[in-house]
């Protein structure tokens, strides 16, 4: 009877060691997956696909905001023509693009910094 109890205790200890090792291996595997996920996310955020998605979703958000604004204009301000709003946005966009094309000069032109500025 004593031999049987010793065998059961040894088997139980063996089982507990095996379970502890499996638990350790599982935690290690999870940690490795988390690191791999972080690295994959970092690589994706550096990709052209991510930048394209950001641009697309940003544009989609802007389109939705413009659509809601036009709906608000039509619903609450019937005296405003929503087509005029579109024309205004096109003019504004053209003006913004023209302003971006203005070159910066070193002799006090648009966007230059005064002498002693930190940006010189």
Short mmCIF file of the C-alpha atoms (twelve columns), coordinates in Angstrom:
data_MODEL
# 
_entry.id   MODEL 
# 
loop_
_atom_site.group_PDB 
_atom_site.id 
_atom_site.type_symbol 
_atom_site.label_atom_id 
_atom_site.label_alt_id 
_atom_site.label_comp_id 
_atom_site.label_asym_id 
_atom_site.label_seq_id 
_atom_site.Cartn_x 
_atom_site.Cartn_y 
_atom_site.Cartn_z 
_atom_site.pdbx_PDB_model_num 
ATOM 1   C CA . UNK A 1   0.000   0.000  0.000   1 
ATOM 2   C CA . UNK A 2   2.876   2.395  0.785   1 
ATOM 3   C CA . UNK A 3   4.484   1.697  -2.597  1 
ATOM 4   C CA . UNK A 4   1.215   2.594  -4.312  1 
ATOM 5   C CA . UNK A 5   0.958   5.907  -2.398  1 
ATOM 6   C CA . UNK A 6   4.587   6.777  -3.288  1 
ATOM 7   C CA . UNK A 7   3.914   6.019  -6.947  1 
ATOM 8   C CA . UNK A 8   0.777   8.178  -6.934  1 
ATOM 9   C CA . UNK A 9   2.695   11.030 -5.256  1 
ATOM 10  C CA . UNK A 10  5.544   10.728 -7.797  1 
ATOM 11  C CA . UNK A 11  3.047   10.712 -10.655 1 
ATOM 12  C CA . UNK A 12  1.278   13.720 -9.180  1 
ATOM 13  C CA . UNK A 13  4.574   15.637 -8.850  1 
ATOM 14  C CA . UNK A 14  5.491   14.686 -12.416 1 
ATOM 15  C CA . UNK A 15  2.082   15.869 -13.624 1 
ATOM 16  C CA . UNK A 16  2.458   19.188 -11.735 1 
ATOM 17  C CA . UNK A 17  5.951   19.772 -13.220 1 
ATOM 18  C CA . UNK A 18  4.620   19.003 -16.700 1 
ATOM 19  C CA . UNK A 19  1.642   21.347 -16.194 1 
ATOM 20  C CA . UNK A 20  3.932   24.118 -14.905 1 
ATOM 21  C CA . UNK A 21  6.220   23.704 -17.946 1 
ATOM 22  C CA . UNK A 22  3.232   23.821 -20.315 1 
ATOM 23  C CA . UNK A 23  1.934   26.938 -18.550 1 
ATOM 24  C CA . UNK A 24  5.381   28.551 -18.836 1 
ATOM 25  C CA . UNK A 25  5.614   27.598 -22.528 1 
ATOM 26  C CA . UNK A 26  2.135   28.995 -23.154 1 
ATOM 27  C CA . UNK A 27  2.982   32.323 -21.465 1 
ATOM 28  C CA . UNK A 28  6.232   32.499 -23.455 1 
ATOM 29  C CA . UNK A 29  4.376   31.822 -26.730 1 
ATOM 30  C CA . UNK A 30  1.804   34.518 -25.916 1 
ATOM 31  C CA . UNK A 31  4.583   37.025 -25.173 1 
ATOM 32  C CA . UNK A 32  6.285   36.168 -28.474 1 
ATOM 33  C CA . UNK A 33  2.997   36.634 -30.353 1 
ATOM 34  C CA . UNK A 34  2.472   40.017 -28.714 1 
ATOM 35  C CA . UNK A 35  5.967   41.101 -29.795 1 
ATOM 36  C CA . UNK A 36  5.318   39.818 -33.324 1 
ATOM 37  C CA . UNK A 37  1.986   41.675 -33.387 1 
ATOM 38  C CA . UNK A 38  3.676   44.916 -32.296 1 
ATOM 39  C CA . UNK A 39  6.341   44.491 -34.980 1 
ATOM 40  C CA . UNK A 40  3.719   43.726 -37.630 1 
ATOM 41  C CA . UNK A 41  1.718   46.791 -36.633 1 
ATOM 42  C CA . UNK A 42  4.831   48.961 -36.795 1 
ATOM 43  C CA . UNK A 43  5.714   47.603 -40.259 1 
ATOM 44  C CA . UNK A 44  2.142   48.165 -41.462 1 
ATOM 45  C CA . UNK A 45  2.114   51.758 -40.189 1 
ATOM 46  C CA . UNK A 46  5.295   52.413 -42.184 1 
ATOM 47  C CA . UNK A 47  3.797   50.964 -45.372 1 
ATOM 48  C CA . UNK A 48  2.354   52.829 -48.336 1 
ATOM 49  C CA . UNK A 49  -0.866  50.849 -47.889 1 
ATOM 50  C CA . UNK A 50  -1.369  52.323 -44.390 1 
ATOM 51  C CA . UNK A 51  -0.694  55.860 -45.626 1 
ATOM 52  C CA . UNK A 52  -3.088  55.307 -48.515 1 
ATOM 53  C CA . UNK A 53  -5.753  54.053 -46.092 1 
ATOM 54  C CA . UNK A 54  -5.282  57.073 -43.852 1 
ATOM 55  C CA . UNK A 55  -5.625  59.362 -46.829 1 
ATOM 56  C CA . UNK A 56  -8.717  57.538 -48.050 1 
ATOM 57  C CA . UNK A 57  -10.426 57.444 -44.642 1 
ATOM 58  C CA . UNK A 58  -9.533  61.067 -44.003 1 
ATOM 59  C CA . UNK A 59  -11.010 61.996 -47.353 1 
ATOM 60  C CA . UNK A 60  -14.104 59.898 -46.658 1 
ATOM 61  C CA . UNK A 61  -14.561 61.612 -43.273 1 
ATOM 62  C CA . UNK A 62  -14.217 65.001 -44.905 1 
ATOM 63  C CA . UNK A 63  -16.733 64.073 -47.609 1 
ATOM 64  C CA . UNK A 64  -19.188 62.914 -44.938 1 
ATOM 65  C CA . UNK A 65  -18.725 66.150 -42.980 1 
ATOM 66  C CA . UNK A 66  -19.300 68.226 -46.116 1 
ATOM 67  C CA . UNK A 67  -22.398 66.192 -46.978 1 
ATOM 68  C CA . UNK A 68  -23.815 66.706 -43.471 1 
ATOM 69  C CA . UNK A 69  -23.072 70.433 -43.665 1 
ATOM 70  C CA . UNK A 70  -24.848 70.704 -47.014 1 
ATOM 71  C CA . UNK A 71  -27.842 68.821 -45.593 1 
ATOM 72  C CA . UNK A 72  -27.903 71.194 -42.642 1 
ATOM 73  C CA . UNK A 73  -27.765 74.160 -45.015 1 
ATOM 74  C CA . UNK A 74  -30.676 72.863 -47.063 1 
ATOM 75  C CA . UNK A 75  -32.783 71.909 -44.024 1 
ATOM 76  C CA . UNK A 76  -32.229 74.963 -41.837 1 
ATOM 77  C CA . UNK A 77  -31.322 77.668 -44.352 1 
ATOM 78  C CA . UNK A 78  -33.377 77.213 -47.465 1 
ATOM 79  C CA . UNK A 79  -32.213 80.605 -48.751 1 
ATOM 80  C CA . UNK A 80  -28.692 79.189 -49.243 1 
ATOM 81  C CA . UNK A 81  -28.079 77.285 -52.455 1 
ATOM 82  C CA . UNK A 82  -26.032 74.107 -51.742 1 
ATOM 83  C CA . UNK A 83  -24.457 74.373 -55.197 1 
ATOM 84  C CA . UNK A 84  -22.959 77.703 -54.144 1 
ATOM 85  C CA . UNK A 85  -21.347 75.856 -51.244 1 
ATOM 86  C CA . UNK A 86  -19.678 73.478 -53.719 1 
ATOM 87  C CA . UNK A 87  -18.432 76.427 -55.791 1 
ATOM 88  C CA . UNK A 88  -17.054 78.067 -52.649 1 
ATOM 89  C CA . UNK A 89  -15.197 74.883 -51.688 1 
ATOM 90  C CA . UNK A 90  -13.666 74.621 -55.176 1 
ATOM 91  C CA . UNK A 91  -12.530 78.252 -55.052 1 
ATOM 92  C CA . UNK A 92  -11.128 77.776 -51.560 1 
ATOM 93  C CA . UNK A 93  -9.227  74.662 -52.627 1 
ATOM 94  C CA . UNK A 94  -7.755  76.481 -55.641 1 
ATOM 95  C CA . UNK A 95  -6.683  79.397 -53.421 1 
ATOM 96  C CA . UNK A 96  -5.068  77.010 -50.919 1 
ATOM 97  C CA . UNK A 97  -3.166  75.223 -53.694 1 
ATOM 98  C CA . UNK A 98  -1.990  78.554 -55.149 1 
ATOM 99  C CA . UNK A 99  -0.785  79.677 -51.707 1 
ATOM 100 C CA . UNK A 100 1.207   76.454 -51.302 1 
ATOM 101 C CA . UNK A 101 2.990   77.074 -54.612 1 
ATOM 102 C CA . UNK A 102 4.360   80.483 -53.512 1 
ATOM 103 C CA . UNK A 103 8.125   80.142 -53.142 1 
ATOM 104 C CA . UNK A 104 9.951   81.205 -49.990 1 
ATOM 105 C CA . UNK A 105 12.795  83.630 -50.610 1 
ATOM 106 C CA . UNK A 106 15.789  84.559 -48.463 1 
ATOM 107 C CA . UNK A 107 15.248  88.307 -48.924 1 
ATOM 108 C CA . UNK A 108 12.101  88.840 -46.890 1 
ATOM 109 C CA . UNK A 109 9.681   87.060 -49.191 1 
ATOM 110 C CA . UNK A 110 6.605   85.137 -48.168 1 
ATOM 111 C CA . UNK A 111 7.319   82.768 -45.306 1 
ATOM 112 C CA . UNK A 112 10.853  83.949 -44.563 1 
ATOM 113 C CA . UNK A 113 11.957  84.350 -40.970 1 
ATOM 114 C CA . UNK A 114 13.456  87.530 -39.468 1 
ATOM 115 C CA . UNK A 115 17.187  87.585 -38.740 1 
ATOM 116 C CA . UNK A 116 18.025  85.901 -35.458 1 
ATOM 117 C CA . UNK A 117 15.061  83.533 -35.753 1 
ATOM 118 C CA . UNK A 118 15.499  79.958 -34.570 1 
ATOM 119 C CA . UNK A 119 14.340  78.705 -37.961 1 
ATOM 120 C CA . UNK A 120 17.274  80.275 -39.904 1 
# 
